[in-house]
Amino acid sequence: MSTKTKTTTSKPKEKSKATGKTATTTKARAKPAGQPKPKRADQLTAMLRRPEGATIAQVQEAFGILPHSARAQISMLGKKLGTKIDASRAAKGEPLTYRLPAAG
């Protein structure tokens, strides 16, 4: 009986991006000059203060999040501001519209 030995060739491992930074990755991450990006809470507050308010679908689209995350963001914003967020339907079968009271 002949026995064959299995040989494996290993490929050289590539350097991990997490271990070393290069000039190109640093430039890509540099913050643009000008005004800083508004925080999500500020953007959500503005959406909820609009006269028409905001639906879960609108919050999802604006932030690229799932429905349960959109509801959580609205809930946490209400707790953070210490304000009750109104939720109402225009008609039966319509989505809930969330609103914050007008600032003032």
Helices and strands as residue ranges (DSSP letters): H 23-29, H 40-49, E 54-55, H 56-63, H 67-81, E 86-88, E 97-99
